[in-house]
Amino acid sequence: MRVPRSTRFELRRRLVTLLCAALVVVLSRGVGRACVGDGCMTIWSTEEGGGALTISWDFVHRQQIQTFKSFCAAGQCLYSTIDPGFMTPGGTPPDGDHSLADGTVVSIEIVAIDAAVTLKVNSTKLTQPGESAELTPPAPDLHTHPAWQLFLPQGQTGTYPLSFKLTTDSARYAESPVYAVVLANLPTPTPAAPTPTLTPSMTSTPARPACAGDCNDDGAVTINELVLGVASALDGTDRCPACDRDGDGMVTIGELVSAVNAALDGCPATPTATATPGATLDDIQRTIFTGRCALPTCHVAQSPAGNLILEAGQSYAQLVGVPPDVSTARDAGLLRVDPGHAENSFLLIKLEGPPPDEGSRMPLTGGTLTEAEIQRVRDWIAQGAHP
């Protein structure tokens, strides 16, 4: 028996509220103060009440930060990890180090970076020397797990250097020395192999489950799988890769909302496993924008909802490289479409299911898009979002 629409809406509202509340409650209890994985780079100063910022971490033996494959599209793959993080811990500092004064704001600044590397700190993407981002909140509760990311051609492996320093606007402290790490996506060696081959496999990577939140890829999303998604969001693990739709190593509220939508509305038919070759704006305009979005009172020139026009001939200029009207998305550094960066494109978030403060899932008419249709949009963006 089909659940009435009003009942499904109320169930969705309650599930989203519970998921958001679970995140807020657990994080407010200090779970965020714990380090996971390889631990955190702990931040101190060299003198009591002053000196230079310094990091306690084994840069000799832990210098290599191993990333893990999240997804591949259009011949490019994203590798990511959220460890190590940064924090100002309590307790007794290491010999010669001192705790920072309360309220000290610390930022990380890129000194040198490989072209394949991105450091994503609280939604700010750092890709060039001189770029910086705050590690929030200020001391004494500072604790940030950035996304250490590699964007590489499919099949390419290696190590990629990154160096950075810590800075602050506090007159008490000087900036830190420059620290160097390397990001790697090297394959895990086979323990029993006497002479392992160094040639990376060129076989296709396992497809991410087609349905948001469908952890076991069986075509349905259960309450237990939603719980796994929340757990993944809280502790940064990969318990349910299907919840991490953009493959950035973090499960967000928006991605949890997509999983709730799939639990209530059902999973779409499984799309083809391979990415759509040569996805084009013309195809997306014809099959999605014109018939589903550029409708009276929606995204047309006469009444552009959200100040967005998706009519043929105008959609490209309205989308590509343009900040969204939604303030929370704009403040997070998103663009409506960020060419080559699906994970930073607000259009995809709106199609997959945004968080409550970022409006409704689109399109509003004719039902939500199938996973295959969304994949075409994702492929077009990943391939450069060409006109």
C-alpha positions as CSV (number, residue, x, y, z in Angstrom):
1,M,0.0,0.0,0.0
2,R,1.4,3.4,-0.9
3,V,1.9,5.8,2.0
4,P,-0.1,9.1,1.5
5,R,2.0,12.0,0.4
6,S,1.2,14.0,3.6
7,T,2.3,11.1,5.8
8,R,5.5,10.7,3.8
9,F,6.3,14.4,4.2
10,E,5.8,14.2,7.9
11,L,7.9,11.1,8.2
12,R,10.7,12.7,6.2
13,R,10.5,15.9,8.4
14,R,10.8,13.8,11.6
15,L,13.7,11.7,10.3
16,V,15.6,14.7,9.1
17,T,15.0,16.4,12.5
18,L,16.2,13.3,14.3
19,L,19.3,12.9,12.2
20,C,20.3,16.6,12.7
21,A,19.6,16.4,16.4
22,A,21.8,13.3,16.7
23,L,24.7,15.1,15.1
24,V,24.2,18.2,17.3
25,V,23.8,16.3,20.6
26,V,26.8,13.9,20.0
27,L,29.1,16.7,18.8
28,S,28.0,18.9,21.7
29,R,29.1,16.2,24.1
30,G,32.6,16.5,22.9
31,V,32.9,13.5,20.5
32,G,34.6,16.0,18.1
33,R,37.4,16.4,20.6
34,A,38.6,12.8,20.0
35,C,41.1,12.0,17.4
36,V,40.5,9.2,14.9
37,G,42.7,7.2,12.6
38,D,46.3,8.3,12.7
39,G,45.6,10.9,15.4
40,C,45.8,14.7,15.3
41,M,48.5,17.3,14.8
42,T,48.4,18.9,18.2
43,I,49.0,22.7,18.3
44,W,51.1,24.4,21.1
45,S,53.4,27.4,21.5
46,T,57.1,27.4,22.3
47,E,56.8,29.7,25.3
48,E,54.4,30.3,28.1
49,G,52.0,32.9,26.9
50,G,53.9,33.6,23.7
51,G,56.6,32.3,21.4
52,A,55.9,30.6,18.0
53,L,53.1,28.3,17.1
54,T,54.3,24.7,16.9
55,I,52.8,21.3,16.0
56,S,53.5,18.0,17.8
57,W,53.3,15.2,15.3
58,D,55.8,12.6,14.0
59,F,56.7,14.3,10.8
60,V,59.6,11.8,10.3
61,H,57.7,8.5,10.4
62,R,54.2,9.8,9.6
63,Q,55.1,12.2,6.9
64,Q,53.2,10.2,4.2
65,I,49.4,10.7,4.4
66,Q,47.6,7.9,2.6
67,T,44.4,8.8,0.9
68,F,41.7,6.4,-0.3
69,K,39.7,6.2,-3.5
70,S,36.3,7.8,-3.2
71,F,35.0,7.7,-6.8
72,C,36.0,8.0,-10.4
73,A,34.2,9.8,-13.2
74,A,35.3,10.9,-16.7
75,G,38.7,9.4,-16.3
76,Q,39.5,11.3,-13.1
77,C,39.5,9.9,-9.6
78,L,39.2,11.6,-6.2
79,Y,41.3,10.2,-3.3
80,S,40.6,11.6,0.2
81,T,41.1,11.2,3.9
82,I,40.2,13.3,6.9
83,D,43.2,12.3,9.0
84,P,45.3,13.7,10.5
85,G,43.3,16.5,12.0
86,F,44.4,19.6,14.0
87,M,43.5,20.2,17.6
88,T,44.6,22.1,20.8
89,P,44.2,19.3,23.4
90,G,44.0,19.7,27.2
91,G,46.3,18.0,29.6
92,T,50.0,18.2,30.0
93,P,51.9,19.5,26.9
94,P,55.0,17.7,25.6
95,D,58.3,18.8,27.0
96,G,59.1,22.4,26.0
97,D,55.6,23.2,24.6
98,H,52.8,25.3,26.1
99,S,49.0,25.6,25.8
100,L,47.6,28.4,23.7
101,A,45.7,31.2,25.4
102,D,41.9,31.0,25.2
103,G,40.5,32.7,22.2
104,T,43.6,32.3,20.0
105,V,42.5,32.0,16.4
106,V,44.8,29.7,14.3
107,S,44.9,29.5,10.5
108,I,46.7,27.2,8.2
109,E,48.5,28.7,5.2
110,I,49.8,26.8,2.1
111,V,53.5,27.3,1.4
112,A,53.9,24.9,-1.5
113,I,51.5,22.4,-3.0
114,D,51.4,19.9,-5.9
115,A,48.9,20.6,-8.6
116,A,47.0,17.4,-7.8
117,V,46.5,18.3,-4.1
118,T,43.6,20.1,-2.5
119,L,43.4,20.8,1.3
120,K,39.7,21.4,2.1
121,V,39.4,23.1,5.5
122,N,35.8,23.8,6.8
123,S,34.5,24.0,3.2
124,T,37.4,26.3,2.1
125,K,39.5,24.7,-0.7
126,L,43.2,25.5,-0.6
127,T,45.0,24.8,-3.8
128,Q,47.6,27.6,-4.2
129,P,50.5,29.0,-2.1
130,G,49.4,31.8,0.1
131,E,45.8,30.6,0.5
132,S,44.7,30.1,4.1
133,A,41.8,29.0,6.2
134,E,40.9,29.2,9.9
135,L,41.1,26.1,12.0
136,T,37.9,26.5,14.0
137,P,36.8,26.9,16.8
138,P,39.5,29.1,18.5
139,A,41.6,27.7,21.4
140,P,41.0,26.0,23.7
141,D,38.5,23.9,21.7
142,L,40.1,24.0,18.3
143,H,39.5,20.7,16.5
144,T,39.4,20.5,12.7
145,H,39.6,17.4,10.5
146,P,40.3,18.7,7.0
147,A,39.9,16.7,3.8
148,W,43.3,15.9,2.3
149,Q,42.5,15.3,-1.3
150,L,44.1,14.2,-4.5
151,F,42.5,14.6,-8.0
152,L,44.3,12.3,-10.4
153,P,43.8,10.6,-13.8
154,Q,42.3,7.1,-13.3
155,G,45.1,4.5,-12.8
156,Q,47.8,7.1,-11.7
157,T,49.4,6.5,-8.3
158,G,52.2,8.3,-6.5
159,T,53.2,10.7,-3.8
160,Y,52.5,14.4,-4.0
161,P,54.1,17.1,-1.7
162,L,52.4,19.7,0.4
163,S,54.0,22.2,2.9
164,F,52.2,24.5,5.2
165,K,52.6,26.7,8.3
166,L,50.3,27.9,11.0
167,T,49.6,31.6,11.5
168,T,47.5,33.8,13.9
169,D,46.4,37.4,14.2
170,S,47.2,37.2,18.0
171,A,50.0,39.5,19.0
172,R,51.1,36.9,21.5
173,Y,52.4,34.4,19.0
174,A,54.6,34.2,15.9
175,E,53.8,31.9,13.0
176,S,55.0,28.3,13.1
177,P,57.9,26.8,11.1
178,V,57.0,25.3,7.7
179,Y,55.9,21.7,7.9
180,A,56.1,19.2,5.0
181,V,54.0,16.1,4.3
182,V,53.3,14.1,1.2
183,L,49.9,12.8,0.1
184,A,49.8,9.3,-1.4
185,N,47.4,7.0,-3.2
186,L,49.8,4.1,-3.4
187,P,48.1,0.7,-3.6
188,T,48.2,-1.4,-0.5
189,P,50.9,-4.1,-0.9
190,T,49.8,-7.8,-0.9
191,P,51.5,-9.3,2.2
192,A,52.0,-12.8,0.9
193,A,53.3,-11.8,-2.6
194,P,57.0,-12.7,-3.0
195,T,57.5,-10.3,-5.9
196,P,54.5,-8.0,-6.1
197,T,53.9,-6.3,-9.5
198,L,54.2,-2.5,-9.4
199,T,51.8,-2.0,-12.4
200,P,48.5,-0.6,-11.1
201,S,45.4,-2.3,-12.2
202,M,43.5,-0.7,-15.0
203,T,40.3,-2.5,-14.3
204,S,37.2,-0.4,-13.6
205,T,36.8,0.6,-10.0
206,P,33.8,-0.8,-8.0
207,A,30.8,1.5,-8.6
208,R,29.5,3.3,-5.6
209,P,26.0,2.0,-4.7
210,A,23.5,3.6,-7.0
211,C,21.1,4.7,-4.2
212,A,22.0,7.3,-1.5
213,G,22.2,5.5,1.8
214,D,21.9,2.0,0.4
215,C,25.0,0.7,2.3
216,N,24.6,-2.9,1.1
217,D,23.5,-2.0,-2.4
218,D,20.4,-4.1,-2.3
219,G,18.0,-1.5,-3.7
220,A,16.4,-0.4,-0.5
221,V,17.4,1.9,2.4
222,T,16.6,0.7,5.9
223,I,16.6,2.4,9.3
224,N,19.8,0.5,10.2
225,E,21.5,1.9,7.1
226,L,20.4,5.5,8.1
227,V,22.0,4.8,11.5
228,L,25.2,3.7,9.8
229,G,25.1,6.9,7.8
230,V,24.8,9.0,10.9
231,A,27.7,7.1,12.5
232,S,29.8,7.8,9.4
233,A,29.1,11.5,9.7
234,L,30.0,11.5,13.4
235,D,33.3,9.6,13.4
236,G,34.5,10.1,9.9
237,T,34.6,6.4,9.1
238,D,33.6,4.7,5.8
239,R,30.8,2.5,7.4
240,C,28.4,3.4,4.6
241,P,30.1,4.7,1.4
242,A,26.7,5.1,-0.2
243,C,26.0,8.0,2.1
244,D,29.1,9.9,1.0
245,R,27.7,10.9,-2.4
246,D,30.4,13.4,-3.4
247,G,33.2,11.1,-2.3
248,D,35.0,13.7,-0.3
249,G,35.5,11.5,2.8
250,M,32.8,13.2,4.9
251,V,29.1,12.6,5.3
252,T,27.1,15.8,5.5
253,I,23.6,16.7,6.6
254,G,22.7,17.2,3.0
255,E,23.9,13.7,2.1
256,L,22.0,12.2,5.1
257,V,18.8,14.0,3.8
258,S,19.4,12.3,0.4
259,A,19.5,8.9,2.2
260,V,16.2,9.8,4.1
261,N,14.6,10.7,0.8
262,A,15.7,7.3,-0.7
263,A,14.4,5.5,2.4
264,L,10.9,7.1,2.0
265,D,10.6,7.3,-1.7
266,G,12.4,4.2,-2.7
267,C,15.6,3.7,-4.7
268,P,15.7,4.5,-8.4
269,A,16.4,1.8,-10.9
270,T,20.1,0.9,-11.0
271,P,21.8,3.0,-13.7
272,T,24.6,1.7,-15.9
273,A,27.8,1.3,-13.9
274,T,30.0,3.3,-16.3
275,A,30.0,7.1,-16.5
276,T,28.2,8.7,-19.4
277,P,30.9,9.4,-22.0
278,G,30.9,12.9,-23.3
279,A,28.0,14.2,-21.2
280,T,27.0,17.5,-22.8
281,L,25.1,20.6,-21.8
282,D,22.9,20.3,-24.9
283,D,21.8,16.8,-23.7
284,I,21.1,18.0,-20.2
285,Q,19.3,21.1,-21.4
286,R,17.1,19.1,-23.7
287,T,16.3,16.2,-21.3
288,I,16.3,18.0,-17.9
289,F,16.4,21.8,-17.8
290,T,13.9,22.6,-20.6
291,G,11.2,20.2,-19.6
292,R,11.6,20.0,-15.8
293,C,13.1,23.3,-14.7
294,A,12.5,26.1,-17.2
295,L,8.7,26.2,-16.6
296,P,6.4,29.2,-15.9
297,T,6.9,30.5,-12.3
298,C,10.2,28.5,-12.1
299,H,13.5,29.1,-13.8
300,V,12.5,31.3,-16.7
301,A,13.4,34.9,-17.5
302,Q,9.9,36.2,-16.7
303,S,10.0,34.8,-13.1
304,P,13.5,33.4,-12.3
305,A,13.1,31.4,-9.1
306,G,16.2,31.9,-6.9
307,N,17.5,34.4,-9.5
308,L,18.3,31.4,-11.8
309,I,17.3,31.1,-15.4
310,L,17.6,27.6,-17.0
311,E,16.2,28.4,-20.5
312,A,18.2,27.3,-23.5
313,G,20.9,29.8,-24.3
314,Q,21.1,31.2,-20.8
315,S,21.6,28.3,-18.5
316,Y,25.4,28.1,-19.0
317,A,26.1,31.7,-18.0
318,Q,23.7,31.4,-15.1
319,L,25.3,28.3,-13.7
320,V,29.0,27.9,-14.4
321,G,31.3,29.8,-12.0
322,V,28.4,31.6,-10.4
323,P,27.9,31.7,-6.6
324,P,24.5,30.5,-5.4
325,D,21.9,32.8,-4.1
326,V,21.5,30.6,-0.9
327,S,23.7,32.4,1.7
328,T,24.8,29.2,3.5
329,A,26.0,27.6,0.3
330,R,27.7,30.8,-0.9
331,D,29.4,31.3,2.5
332,A,30.7,27.7,2.2
333,G,32.5,28.6,-1.0
334,L,30.2,26.6,-3.3
335,L,29.4,27.6,-6.9
336,R,26.3,26.7,-8.8
337,V,28.6,24.7,-11.1
338,D,32.3,24.5,-10.4
339,P,33.9,23.1,-13.6
340,G,35.8,19.9,-12.8
341,H,34.6,19.8,-9.2
342,A,31.3,18.1,-8.8
343,E,31.8,18.1,-5.0
344,N,31.8,21.9,-4.9
345,S,28.7,22.3,-7.2
346,F,25.5,23.5,-5.5
347,L,23.4,22.3,-8.5
348,L,24.2,18.7,-7.6
349,I,23.3,19.3,-3.9
350,K,19.9,20.7,-5.0
351,L,19.3,17.7,-7.3
352,E,20.3,15.1,-4.7
353,G,18.6,16.7,-1.7
354,P,19.8,19.8,0.2
355,P,19.8,20.3,4.0
356,P,16.8,22.0,5.5
357,D,18.3,25.5,5.4
358,E,19.1,25.3,1.7
359,G,15.7,25.0,0.2
360,S,13.8,22.2,-1.5
361,R,15.1,19.4,-3.5
362,M,14.8,20.1,-7.3
363,P,13.0,19.8,-9.6
364,L,9.7,20.6,-7.8
365,T,7.6,19.3,-10.7
366,G,7.5,15.8,-12.2
367,G,9.3,14.1,-9.3
368,T,13.0,14.0,-8.5
369,L,15.5,13.0,-11.1
370,T,16.6,9.4,-11.4
371,E,20.2,8.5,-10.3
372,A,21.1,8.1,-14.0
373,E,19.9,11.6,-14.8
374,I,21.8,13.0,-11.8
375,Q,24.9,11.1,-13.0
376,R,24.7,12.8,-16.4
377,V,24.8,16.2,-14.7
378,R,27.7,15.0,-12.4
379,D,29.6,13.7,-15.4
380,W,29.1,17.0,-17.3
381,I,30.5,18.9,-14.4
382,A,33.4,16.5,-13.8
383,Q,34.4,16.7,-17.5
384,G,34.7,20.5,-17.2
385,A,31.1,21.8,-17.6
386,H,31.7,22.9,-21.2
387,P,29.1,24.9,-23.0
